[in-house]
Amino acid sequence: MPTCLVTGAAGFIGSNLVDRLLAGGHQVVGLDNFSTGQEHFLQAALASPEFRLERADLLDLSAVERAAAGADIVYHLAANADVRFGPDHPRRDLDQNAIATWNVLEAMRRQGVGRIAFSSTGSVYGEAKVIPTPEDCPFPVQTSLYGASKLAAEGLIQAYSEAFGIQAFIFRFVSILGRRYTHGHVFDFYKQLLEHPEKLRVLGNGKQRKSYLAVEDCVDAILLAVERAPDRVNILNLGAGEYCEVNDSIGWITGHLGLAPQLDYQGGDRGWIGDNPFIWLDCARMRSLGWQPRFSIREAVLQTLDYLQEERWLLQAR
């Protein structure tokens, strides 16, 4: 079986992917600097003789090169994923998303690794004029530092693919939900409601329309695409075939908890700089490979909430 390097292995999506790869009989090297990752998420992996953990930062090229030695494919999931606070730390997205991706690519070139699967984002579409948004829609002006840095990383991957024969799988995600989720609206709402169940602060007007995807469906898609997508550079949207309003998600969460808080809307029709008021991706290209999401957005939201109720320590771990 191929040897896989997973960057961001102790993170939300990365740790779920590590478990699936090990279950599939792969040898896995996990690389993480634990700036946001949780060693607890790798508890099962660390017990496996087929898993090796490298504690290193992607900005250390020599460390990345050592981790990539002998790998057949890199699943590059490590990133700064906090869109909301990008303007507070303008350099962070450049370093952790664009520069880190160049280091991964350069380590692959030096070690002869021929394939990369990359977690990009639907944020690269900015405020798209075409809804649902296909991979080949006209690109608008970038609206977030996060999206811009991911787009830069995509460009580097495509250029390395052309120059050095690397096969690339670029996944443009919607927001992912589920087990080991550590940031996002379900996390924020649940934490608020534990602290003051009578009131919930909502960034934006609650009418923002968003699509989400369960992490199990996300990992299914990644593994299927790596197996079946035929092109040198494969760009694939990943999202549910539906969307919901933020208010819908609030209703599911508060109803599940048996609460009826007063809602305090803040920020107009956008919750923060770079917040896209309507995200819904056309995933026909991914579906043509035989993929179909198993969970609805409502199911994914409530599964995430159940997980956070069981693992409350995560609310204080950030």
ABEGO torsion letter per residue (X at the ends): XBBBBBBGAABAAAAAAAAAAAAAGBBBBBBBAGAABBAAAAAAAAABAABBBBBBBAABAAAAAAAABGBABBBBABBBABAAAAAABAAAAAAAAAAAAAAAAAAAAAAGBABBBBBBBAAAAEBBABOBBBAABBBBBBABAAAAAAAAAAAAAAAAAAAAGBBBBBBBBBBBBEBGBABEAAAAAAAAAAABAABBBBBEAGABBBBBBBAAAAAAAAAAAAAABABABBBBBBBBABBBBAAAAAAAAAAAAGBBBBBBBBGEABABBGBBABBBBBAAAAAAAGBBBABBAAAAAAAAAAAAAABAAAAAAX
